[in-house]
């Protein structure tokens, strides 16, 4: 019992790191769906597998770093870091990436397709 209580800060850090990574994966998945996928059935299937991956990543991270004990701090570390990561990535990084993508798409269109005769 004493050993597991001594490594709680490290466990909190590792679970927060896993939460940040899964949050980034979640935002990346949403961005890829908005850019590439237009089929709603495929979108739902893809989202299901990403949700399943995020759940199992968090579950196995808790199993490895917290010896399989679900405590309040482990759920809080995963949840808070996941939501903070998705908030900051979607508000700040994704906005600039989407702006860059739109500018690149316009430049590619102007360079290759504007002067072509159809």
LOTOR-218967 format. One line per 3 residues: their letters; for each residue y, z, x of N, C-alpha, C, CB. Coordinates in pm, whole numbers, padded with zeros to 5 digits. Glycine has a CB too. Layout:
BEGIN
a) Y,Z,X,Y,Z,X,Y,Z,X,Y,Z,X; ...
END
This chain:
BEGIN
xxx) -00119,00000,00082,00000,00000,00000,00126,00000,00086,00000,00120,-00093; 00124,00073,00196,00242,00081,00281,00270,-00053,00349,00224,00190,00386; 00164,-00124,00388,00183,-00252,00456,00252,-00353,00365,00049,-00308,00504
xxx) 00210,-00362,00241,00270,-00460,00150,00414,-00424,00116,00187,-00471,00023; 00447,-00296,00114,00585,-00260,00084,00676,-00281,00205,00593,-00114,00039; 00620,-00283,00325,00702,-00307,00443,00740,-00454,00460,00629,-00258,00567
xxx) 00659,-00544,00408,00688,-00686,00426,00754,-00747,00302,00560,-00761,00459; 00806,-00666,00212,00871,-00720,00093,00994,-00805,00123,00910,-00608,00003; 01079,-00771,00221,01192,-00861,00251,01146,-00999,00300,01282,-00798,00356
xxx) 01043,-01002,00383,00990,-01131,00429,00928,-01208,00314,00887,-01110,00541; 00858,-01138,00226,00799,-01202,00109,00907,-01258,00019,00712,-01102,00031; 01015,-01183,-00002,01127,-01231,-00083,01189,-01356,-00021,01233,-01120,-00099
xxx) 01204,-01356,00111,01261,-01472,00179,01171,-01594,00165,01283,-01440,00328; 01042,-01579,00189,00950,-01693,00179,00941,-01747,00036,00812,-01653,00228; 00938,-01657,-00062,00932,-01703,-00200,01063,-01770,-00240,00901,-01586,-00295
xxx) 01176,-01721,-00189,01303,-01787,-00215,01307,-01926,-00152,01420,-01702,-00163; 01250,-01939,-00033,01244,-02068,00033,01159,-02166,-00047,01188,-02053,00175; 01047,-02121,-00099,00963,-02206,-00183,01037,-02243,-00311,00829,-02135,-00217
xxx) 01112,-02150,-00368,01190,-02179,-00487,01297,-02283,-00461,01254,-02052,-00540; 01365,-02275,-00346,01464,-02376,-00311,01400,-02513,-00294,01538,-02336,-00183; 01285,-02517,-00228,01218,-02646,-00207,01170,-02707,-00338,01098,-02629,-00112
xxx) 01113,-02626,-00426,01068,-02680,-00553,01187,-02720,-00642,00980,-02579,-00626; 01297,-02650,-00632,01417,-02690,-00704,01470,-02824,-00654,01525,-02583,-00690; 01468,-02844,-00524,01508,-02972,-00468,01416,-03084,-00511,01512,-02965,-00318
xxx) 01286,-03056,-00515,01190,-03155,-00563,01215,-03190,-00710,01048,-03104,-00545; 01249,-03090,-00788,01276,-03111,-00929,01398,-03200,-00950,01296,-02977,-00999; 01503,-03177,-00875,01623,-03260,-00886,01596,-03401,-00836,01740,-03197,-00808
xxx) 01520,-03413,-00728,01483,-03544,-00677,01402,-03621,-00780,01403,-03529,-00546; 01312,-03553,-00849,01233,-03617,-00954,01322,-03668,-01066,01128,-03520,-01009; 01417,-03589,-01108,01508,-03632,-01214,01592,-03752,-01169,01600,-03518,-01255
xxx) 01635,-03753,-01046,01712,-03866,-00995,01629,-03993,-00988,01767,-03835,-00858; 01506,-03981,-00942,01419,-04098,-00936,01388,-04152,-01074,01290,-04064,-00864; 01371,-04064,-01170,01346,-04109,-01307,01466,-04183,-01362,01310,-03990,-01398
xxx) 01586,-04133,-01338,01706,-04200,-01389,01727,-04336,-01325,01828,-04114,-01365; 01689,-04350,-01199,01713,-04476,-01129,01605,-04579,-01159,01720,-04452,-00979; 01479,-04541,-01153,01372,-04640,-01154,01295,-04654,-01285,01279,-04608,-01046
xxx) 01275,-04546,-01357,01182,-04550,-01469,01257,-04571,-01601,01101,-04420,-01476; 01214,-04671,-01673,01272,-04697,-01804,01170,-04673,-01916,01324,-04841,-01811; 01043,-04659,-01884,00939,-04637,-01983,00932,-04488,-02016,00802,-04688,-01931
xxx) 00942,-04451,-02143,00946,-04310,-02182,00810,-04242,-02168,00995,-04298,-02325; 00703,-04315,-02190,00570,-04255,-02177,00542,-04222,-02031,00461,-04351,-02232; 00572,-04316,-01941,00552,-04290,-01799,00642,-04176,-01751,00579,-04416,-01718
xxx) 00762,-04168,-01806,00854,-04059,-01771,00794,-03924,-01807,00989,-04078,-01841; 00738,-03912,-01924,00678,-03785,-01967,00557,-03749,-01883,00638,-03792,-02114; 00475,-03849,-01849,00358,-03823,-01765,00403,-03779,-01625,00268,-03949,-01755
xxx) 00503,-03847,-01569,00554,-03812,-01438,00614,-03672,-01437,00659,-03914,-01392; 00690,-03638,-01541,00748,-03504,-01551,00639,-03398,-01562,00841,-03496,-01672; 00534,-03426,-01638,00425,-03331,-01652,00362,-03300,-01517,00319,-03383,-01748
xxx) 00337,-03404,-01436,00276,-03381,-01306,00371,-03309,-01209,00232,-03513,-01246; 00498,-03336,-01219,00593,-03265,-01133,00603,-03118,-01174,00732,-03331,-01138; 00607,-03090,-01305,00608,-02951,-01352,00481,-02879,-01308,00621,-02947,-01506
xxx) 00370,-02949,-01316,00243,-02889,-01273,00244,-02860,-01123,00125,-02984,-01308; 00299,-02953,-01044,00309,-02931,-00900,00400,-02813,-00868,00359,-03056,-00831; 00513,-02804,-00937,00606,-02693,-00913,00541,-02561,-00949,00736,-02712,-00995
xxx) 00470,-02557,-01061,00402,-02434,-01102,00298,-02392,-01000,00337,-02451,-01239; 00214,-02487,-00956,00110,-02451,-00861,00167,-02417,-00724,00010,-02564,-00849; 00276,-02480,-00684,00339,-02445,-00557,00391,-02302,-00561,00454,-02542,-00524
xxx) 00454,-02264,-00671,00503,-02127,-00685,00387,-02028,-00695,00594,-02114,-00808; 00283,-02065,-00766,00167,-01977,-00781,00098,-01954,-00647,00068,-02036,-00882; 00074,-02061,-00571,00006,-02045,-00443,00096,-01980,-00338,-00041,-02180,-00393
xxx) 00226,-02000,-00347,00316,-01929,-00256,00311,-01779,-00283,00461,-01981,-00270; 00306,-01742,-00410,00293,-01600,-00443,00157,-01547,-00398,00311,-01579,-00594; 00055,-01629,-00411,-00079,-01588,-00368,-00085,-01567,-00218,-00183,-01693,-00410
xxx) -00020,-01654,-00143,-00026,-01645,00003,00066,-01536,00057,00012,-01779,00065; 00191,-01535,00011,00290,-01444,00070,00292,-01306,00007,00425,-01504,00060; 00249,-01292,-00117,00254,-01163,-00186,00115,-01112,-00222,00339,-01174,-00311
xxx) 00014,-01170,-00161,-00125,-01128,-00180,-00167,-01135,-00326,-00145,-00988,-00127; -00112,-01228,-00401,-00151,-01250,-00539,-00095,-01150,-00639,-00296,-01248,-00548; -00007,-01064,-00597,00050,-00965,-00689,00180,-01021,-00748,00076,-00830,-00615
xxx) 00182,-01030,-00878,00303,-01075,-00946,00389,-00953,-00974,00270,-01152,-01077; 00494,-00942,-00898,00589,-00833,-00917,00721,-00892,-00962,00607,-00750,-00788; 00808,-00806,-01008,00936,-00852,-01059,01017,-00922,-00951,01014,-00736,-01116
xxx) 01017,-00870,-00830,01098,-00931,-00725,01043,-01067,-00685,01103,-00840,-00603; 00913,-01089,-00696,00859,-01220,-00660,00895,-01325,-00765,00707,-01213,-00643; 00887,-01288,-00891,00926,-01380,-00997,01076,-01405,-00992,00885,-01326,-01136
xxx) 01152,-01301,-00963,01297,-01315,-00953,01335,-01402,-00833,01363,-01177,-00940; 01267,-01388,-00721,01296,-01470,-00603,01269,-01616,-00632,01214,-01423,-00482; 01155,-01645,-00693,01122,-01784,-00724,01218,-01841,-00828,00979,-01794,-00774
xxx) 01243,-01768,-00934,01327,-01818,-01042,01472,-01836,-01002,01320,-01726,-01159; 01529,-01734,-00939,01670,-01744,-00899,01694,-01854,-00796,01718,-01611,-00843; 01609,-01862,-00698,01629,-01965,-00596,01607,-02104,-00654,01537,-01943,-00477
xxx) 01513,-02119,-00749,01491,-02247,-00814,01615,-02290,-00892,01370,-02239,-00908; 01671,-02199,-00972,01787,-02234,-01052,01913,-02253,-00969,01811,-02127,-01156; 01931,-02175,-00865,02046,-02193,-00776,02036,-02328,-00704,02055,-02078,-00673
xxx) 01916,-02360,-00658,01896,-02487,-00589,01922,-02605,-00681,01754,-02495,-00534; 01868,-02602,-00801,01891,-02714,-00893,02038,-02724,-00932,01805,-02698,-01019; 02106,-02612,-00948,02248,-02615,-00983,02331,-02677,-00873,02298,-02475,-01014
xxx) 02315,-02628,-00750,02397,-02679,-00641,02364,-02823,-00605,02381,-02591,-00519; 02237,-02857,-00605,02201,-02995,-00572,02251,-03090,-00678,02050,-03009,-00555; 02233,-03055,-00805,02273,-03147,-00911,02424,-03156,-00925,02212,-03104,-01043
xxx) 02497,-03051,-00897,02642,-03054,-00911,02713,-03114,-00791,02693,-02915,-00934; 02664,-03091,-00672,02738,-03134,-00554,02672,-03252,-00482,02752,-03019,-00460; 02548,-03239,-00445,02483,-03342,-00364,02450,-03464,-00447,02358,-03288,-00298
xxx) 02397,-03445,-00567,02357,-03559,-00649,02477,-03641,-00693,02280,-03511,-00772; 02589,-03578,-00714,02710,-03652,-00754,02751,-03750,-00644,02825,-03554,-00784; 02750,-03705,-00519,02786,-03794,-00408,02679,-03900,-00386,02808,-03713,-00281
xxx) 02553,-03864,-00401,02446,-03962,-00384,02452,-04069,-00492,02310,-03893,-00385; 02482,-04030,-00614,02493,-04128,-00722,02614,-04219,-00701,02503,-04057,-00857; 02724,-04164,-00654,02841,-04245,-00625,02812,-04344,-00513,02960,-04156,-00588
xxx) 02743,-04299,-00409,02705,-04387,-00299,02611,-04496,-00347,02641,-04307,-00187; 02516,-04462,-00433,02421,-04560,-00484,02492,-04666,-00567,02312,-04490,-00568; 02585,-04625,-00651,02658,-04721,-00733,02745,-04814,-00648,02745,-04649,-00834
xxx) 02809,-04760,-00546,02889,-04844,-00457,02801,-04943,-00380,02969,-04757,-00358; 02687,-04897,-00334,02595,-04985,-00261,02541,-05094,-00353,02479,-04904,-00201; 02513,-05060,-00476,02463,-05158,-00571,02568,-05266,-00599,02421,-05090,-00701
xxx) 02692,-05226,-00611,02800,-05323,-00635,02819,-05412,-00513,02931,-05251,-00669; 02816,-05355,-00394,02834,-05435,-00273,02719,-05533,-00253,02847,-05346,-00151; 02599,-05490,-00283,02484,-05581,-00271,02496,-05694,-00373,02351,-05504,-00292
xxx) 02538,-05661,-00493,02556,-05764,-00595,02664,-05864,-00553,02592,-05700,-00730; 02775,-05813,-00504,02883,-05902,-00463,02843,-05991,-00345,03007,-05822,-00427; 02765,-05937,-00254,02730,-06014,-00136,02625,-06120,-00163,02682,-05921,-00028
xxx) 02525,-06087,-00242,02413,-06179,-00256,02414,-06260,-00385,02288,-06103,-00248; 02469,-06209,-00491,02453,-06277,-00620,02581,-06333,-00678,02393,-06183,-00716; 02692,-06299,-00623,02819,-06342,-00683,02842,-06493,-00668,02935,-06265,-00619
xxx) 02812,-06548,-00554,02840,-06689,-00528,02721,-06780,-00556,02883,-06706,-00386; 02612,-06727,-00606,02495,-06809,-00634,02515,-06882,-00765,02367,-06723,-00639; 02467,-07003,-00770,02470,-07081,-00894,02335,-07068,-00962,02506,-07230,-00867
x) 02340,-07034,-01086,02214,-07016,-01160,02190,-07134,-01250,02217,-06886,-01242
END
